Amino acid sequence: MRQYLMTIALLALFISTGSCRKDFEYAPSNGNLEFSKDTVFLDTIFSNIGSSTYSLKVYNRSKDDISIPFIGLKQGETSSYHLNVDGVAGTTFSDIPLMAKDSLYIFIEATVTLQNTNQFLYTDILQFDQGSNSQQIPLVTLVQDAIFLYPNRNSKGEKEMVVIDVDADGNNISAPGFELKNDQLHFTNEKPYVIYGFAVVPSEQQLILDPGARVFFHQNSGIAVRPKASLKINGAISSDQELLENEVIFEGDRLEPEYGNVAGQWQGIRLEAGSSNNTINYLTLKNATVGIFAQGESSLSSPTLTIENSQIYNSSKINLWGKTASIEAKNLALGSAGNSSLYCNLGGSYSFTHTTIANYWTESYRPNAALTINNFEPDGQNNSNGADLIKADFKNCIIDGNGDFEISHGSNGSNAYNFLFSSCLITVNKNNIPSNSGELYQFEDDITYKNSLINGLPEFEDTQKNNFRLTSTSEALNIGDKADALTIPLDILGTERTESPDLGAYEFFELD
């Protein structure tokens, strides 16, 4: 026992004497710091909207513990950049310790207010030490001005609310939002628009968007078009397929590259029952929850939606959902989605010509086919509400995806259920046809599946980037019906297709 206590005492003495070495004694930095970047680029942000957080790593490669006398922004307190050094926020810092062979993270954000220009570079300099040992890292941010549309707040600070739906029991579902005023019903291409909450197009009004308009939606935001109102998207063909300078583009308001392909960033477009004559031409809509939800009425006296030369992709649920709606589509590309790319629900009237429906979703399990059609909907009491499927016509289309059965029918057996696939490529597993509705999957029937190619290989350019142009080895080449192609002589990119039409929205051509 005595020997044990002596051992403990010697160990304690060793620890105490060891702790008296030069801890917390730092030599001043001599200007030999190293950095993970020579410039910090903060990606494009909107005026008055904060950026994401970016990082810079600072290395002390020497064998000595050092103290950095000064870290700060050259513009000091007036800078639009914000720093966090070693867990402390601010714009200037003094005597920051950095151990030998160690590193330090600096986190950087920006919130910039534009004054007299639409777009400019905002810069500052992050300084390390001053005088002869000074080292500097430039900070660079592209700032874009925008028109911001958002709900008002009442005297209690509560946001204005609007009704956007009803639940199964008929109760209103509300969300933050606002009605667009008369002077807000025309979106031009002069500045981008940033929408917070749901922007509502009032009854008897029309929201018009010019070619090249850009609309960015904050989280949980969207557009709702009331009964007797309409949406007119007047995009035009673009010469640059990267810039899409004349298309109208709808997407989330996070401009950083890492958000470029993140689904579910905003809610989507809601065309309410009674809204009609909505027309869309040359729209790119991406990264929504439900891209477009079009609700029709049983009379279907006029089209709910006419959409042409457009692409909708990367919705976390559905790209295009028609519910008892009348939808006419030409040159439409519906890409990947977390559920169905196209959902024709609770009957309606649908016509899709030269449409590409291709769901190659990989972010999670996808429960449904790329194309889902039905004439019923379960209600809250598990009873089946039905409506006539007047027609669901698909001509010169591609229905494909990374599943083995990319078309799903659902008929309640009592309401009308009319459909036609003419000169289409359809991906299905014939060994997995639902036993309770096999009559809907008679792929050899030349009436409902006229001249269709079952399990052909479309061979797209890049499905993971939602690029559904055809390659030279595609089995969709030259097999389209000429009469249907003549009704749409140019494809989505303006390529002539009347001689030997390909299936889908894109006519194949050799790239230079």
N, C-alpha and C positions, 0 to 999 in steps of 0.2 A: 504494500500500500504506500509506504514511504517513497519507494522508488517510482511508483506511478505518479505521485504528487510532484516529485522533482521533475519528472518528464514534462508534466503539464506546465510547470513554472518556466522551464527552459523554453518550451514552445511559445508561451506567452511573451517571454523576453525577446525571442527571435522576431515575433510578429510586431512587437512594439518598436523595436529598433529598426526593423525593415520599413515600417511606416514613416520613419523620420527622413527617408530619402527625399529627393526634391519634388514631392507631390505639390501640385498647384504653383510650381515655379516655372513660368513660361517665358521663353525668349520671344521678343517681338518678331512678327512676320517680316521676312526679308525680301518679299516680292516674288517668291518662288512657288506660289500656290499654283495648282493645276486644276482644270475644270472639265466637266463632262461635255460642255459645249462652248464654242467660241462666240456664239450668238444665240439668244433665246428668242425664238419666233413663237409668238402667241397667235394662233390662227384667227381668221376673220371673226370679228364680233360686231354686234349692232351697237349704235350709240346708246349710252345709258344702261346697257345690259352687261352684267359681269361676265367675264370669261371663265373658262375652266381653269383649274389650277395646274400650273406647269412647274417643273422642278429643275434645279441646277445642282449638281454635286460638286463640292469643293474638296480637293485632296491635299493633304499634307504628306508628301512623299519622303520628307526628311526623317532623320533619326531623333529629332528633338521635338519636345512639346512646344507649341508656339501659341501666341496670342495674336489674334488679328485686331489691330487697334480700332479699325473702323470698317463697317459694312453699311452701305447706304445708297440711296438713289440720288443721282446728281441733282435732280429737281427738288429733292427734299419733300417737304410736306405738301407742295403744290403738285406733285406727281400724281398721275392717274393709275400708277402701278401700286400694288400692295405686296409687302413681303412678310414672310414668316421664317424666322431664323431660329433654329433650335427650339421650336415650339412657342416662340414669342412673336406676336404681330407688331408691325411698325414700318417705318420708312428709313430709320437710321439706328445703328447698333454699335456699341463700343466694347472693346476688349473681349472678343469672342474666343474662348479657348478651343484649340484643336490639337489633339494628341498626336504623337509621332505615328506615322504610317496609318493614320485614320482619315476619315472623311466626314463631311458635314452637308446636310441637305438644306437648300434654300428653296422655299415654295413661293411662286409668283402668280399674281392675278392682276387683272386690269378691268377698270370700268371707266370708259372714256366718253365724254360728251362732245359731240361735234358742234361746231359753231356755224360756219358759212359754206360748207362744201358737202357733197354727197358721199365722198369716199376719200380717205387719205391714210397715210402711214403715220402712226403715232409712235414715237421713240423716246427712250430715256437710256441712261447708262447706270449699270449696277457697279459701284466702286468698292474696291477692296484696298484699304489703307489709302493714304494720301502722301503727297510729296514724291520723293524719288522711288519709293517702293510701291507706288500705286499700280494696281492692275484693274482692268475694266472689262466688263461684259456688256455689249449692247443688248437692249430689249426692243423688240420690233412687233408692232401689232397693226394689222389692217382693220380700219374701222369703217363701217358702212352706215350711212344714215338710212332711216326708214320711217314709214308712217305707222304709228302704233295705235291699234284699236283695242279697247278694253272696257269692261263693265265699270260703271260708276260705283261709288260707295255712299251709303247713307250716313246720317249723323252719328251712328254707332260704329261706323267703320266696316259695316257688313256689305259685301259685294252684291250688286244687282243680280237677280236670278231670273232664268227663263225656263219654260217647260220645253223639254227636248224629246219626251216619250211618255208612254203610259205603261204601267206594269200589267201583269196578267189579270189583276182585279180591277183594272180601269183607273187606278190612281196615277196622278201625274208624277213624272220623274223630272226633277229640276236640276239645273246646274248653273254655275256662274256664267253670265252672258249678257247680251245687250242687243237692241234692235238697231240696225244700220239706219242712219238718217239719210235724207235725200241727197246730201252732198257727199255721202260715203258709198254710194251705189255704183260708182264707176271706178274700177281699179285700172290705172294706167301702168306703163312701163317706166315711168320717170324715177320712181323710188320703190323699193320692196315694201311689202306690207307685213306687219307682225301682229298676229291676232292672239289675244288672251281671252279665254272663255269662248262661248259660242256666239258667233256673229250671226244674227237672225235677219233674214230677208223678209220684211213684213208683207202681209197679204196685199195683193194688187201692185206690188213693186217688182222690180227686176234688177238683179245684180249682174253687171256687165264687166268682163275682163278683156283688156286689149291684148294683142300679140306681145309676147315678151314679158307679161306681168309675172311677178314673183311674189308668192304668198307663203309666209312662214308661220307655223302654228306652235304656240306654247303647249306644254303638257296639258292634256285633258281639254284641248280646244278644238274647234271645228266651225263648220258653217251649217246652219239649219235654214231650209227654204220652206216657208209657211204655205198652207193651202192658198191657191190663186196667185202665188208668187212664182218666179222662175229664175233660173241661173243660166247665163249666156257666157260661155267661155269661148272666145274667138281667137284661139291661137292660130299660128300659121306654120308652114313647113320651114325648117331651119337648114341652112347650108352646112353648118358645123354640128355634127352629131354628138360632139363632146359638150359644147357650150349651149346648144339648143336655144339659140338666141331669140327665136320667134315663138317658141312654145311657151305656154303657161305652165308654171311649175308650182306644185303644192308639196310642201314637206315640213318637217319639224324645224324649230328655230335654233337648234344646236348646230353650228356651222363647222365645228371641229371635225377633222377627217375621221376620227374614231366613231363618230355618230352617223357617218354617211350611209351605213347599212344596218341601222338598229331599228327593228320593227316596233310599232306601238308607241311612237313618240307623241302622237296626237290622235284625236278621236276619229276624224274623217268628215265626210259630207253627208248630210241627211236631207233627202228630198221627201218631204212629208206627203201623206195622202192628200190629194187635192192640188198638190203642186204639179204643174204640167208644162209641156213644151220646153222642158229644160234641154238645152243643146250644148254639147261639148265637142270642140274640135282642137286637136293638137294640145292635149294636156298630158303632162307627166305627173303622176301622183304616187308618192312613195312613203313608206315608213309609218303608215297610219295604223289604227286598230281595225276599223272597217273602212275601206277606202271610200266607197260610195254605197249608201243604203237608200234605195229608191222604193218608196211605198206607194202603191197604186190604189185605185178604187175599183170596185167590181164592174162598173160600167166600162172602164177603159176606153172612154170616148176619144181621147187624144193621147199621144205618146207621153209617158212619164218622163222618159229620157231618150234622146238620140245622141249617140256618142260615136265619134269617128276619129281615126288617125291618132289614137291615144294609147298610153301605157299606164297600167296600175300594177304595182308590185310591192312585195315585202310588207304586206299588212300582217299584223300579229294574229288576226282572225280571218277575215274575208276581204278579198279585193273588191268585188262587185256583188252586191246582194240586192236582188229584186224580190219584193214581197207583194204578190197580187199586182205586179207592175206591168207596164207596157214598155219594153226596152228594144230599141233598134240599134244595132252596133255594126260598124264596118271598119275594117283595118284596126282592130283592137288587139292589144297584147296584154294578157292577164298572166302575170308571173307568179312567183312563189308567195305563199301565204300559210299561216299557221293552221288554217282549216281548209275550206274550199277556196279555190281561186274565183270561181263563179258559182253563186247559189241562186237558183230560180225557185222561189219558195212560195207555197200557198197559191198555186196556180198563177195565172197571168198570161201575157202574150209576149213572146221573145223571138227575136230574129237576129241571128249572128252570122255574118258573112265575112269570109277571109279574116277569121279571128284565131289567134293563137292562145290556147289555154294550157299552160305548162307549169305545173307545180312541183318544184324541186326543193321544197323546204327542208332544211337540215338542222334548224335551231332546236327542235324538240319533236316529240311524237306528233304526227299529223293524223287526226282521227277520221277525216273524211276524204272523199275523192276530189280530184281537181275540179270536176264538174258535178254538182249535185242538183237534181231536179225533183220536185214533189208538188202535189196538189192538196196538201193538208198541213196542219200544224197542231201539235198537242196543246191543249189549253191548260190552265192551272188545275183543273180537276181530272187531268189525264184523259179527257175526251178529245176526239179528233175534230177540229174545225177544218172544213174543206172548202175549196174554191176551184172552179173550172180552170184547167190548163188549156187555154184556147189553142195555143200553139207554142212549140219550142223548136224552132227551125235552126239548124246549123248547116251551113253550106260552105264548102271549101275551107273547112276549119281543121285545126289540130287540137286534139284533147290528149294530153300526155303528162307525164310526171315521173317521179322516182318511186312511185308505188306500183303495184301490179294490177290495180283495178281502178282506173281513173275516171270512171263514169258511174254515177249512182242514181237510180230511179226510185221513186216512191209514190205509189198510187194508192188511194184509199178505196178504190174499187167502185166508188159511187159517183164522184165528180168526173167530168171529162178529163181525159189525159191524152193529148195529141202531141206527137213529136216526130221530127224528121232529121236524120243525119244524111246529107247528100255530099258525096265526094269528100269524106272526112277521114283523117287518120286518127284511130282511137286505140289507146293502150288499155288492154283488159287481160285478165287471166280467165280463159274460158273454162278452166277447171274449178273456178270459184264463183260461179254464177249463183246468186241468191235463189234458193229453192222456192221461196214463197212468191216470187215475182219473175220467174224465168221467162214469161211471155214478153217481158219488156227488153229482154236481152237476146233476141233472135237476130244475131248479127248476119245470118245468111239471108234474112228477109230483105228483098230488094225494094220494098216499099218504105220501110222505116229506116233502113240502113243502106240506102241506095249508093252503089258504087263506092263503098267505103273500104278503106284499107285497115284491117285489124292487126295491131301489133307491128306496124311498120316502124322503122327507125327514123325519126325526124332529123337527128344529128344537128343540134343547135351549136352556135358559136361558143357560148359560155353560159351555161345555166346558172352557175353560182353568182354571176354578175347580172342575171336577168337579161342577158343578151340572147334573144331568140331569133336572130338571123340564121338562115339555113346555110349549111356547108354544101360543098359540091357532091358529097356522098349521101346526102339526104334522100330518103325514099319518098319524101313529100314533093319532090320536083316534078313538074310537068304533068301532074295527074288531076289538076283542078278542072271543074266543069267550065267550059268557055262561056256559056251563056250567063252563068252567074258572075264570072270574072268581068264580062263586058259591062255589068252594072257598076263595077268599081275598077275602071281601067288602070288606075295607078295604085301602087301599094303604099304603105305607111311612110315610106321614104321618097315617094314620088317616082318610083321605077315602074315602067310600063309592063303590064302583065297579060295582055290580051292574046298573044300568040300561043304560048304554052304555059298557062298559069300554074304556079305552085300553090300548095296549100298554106293556109295561115296568113298572117298580116304582112309577112316579108317575102318579096320575090327575090330569089337568089341572083346575085351578080358577082362577078370576080372583082375583088378589091385590088386597087393599084398597088 
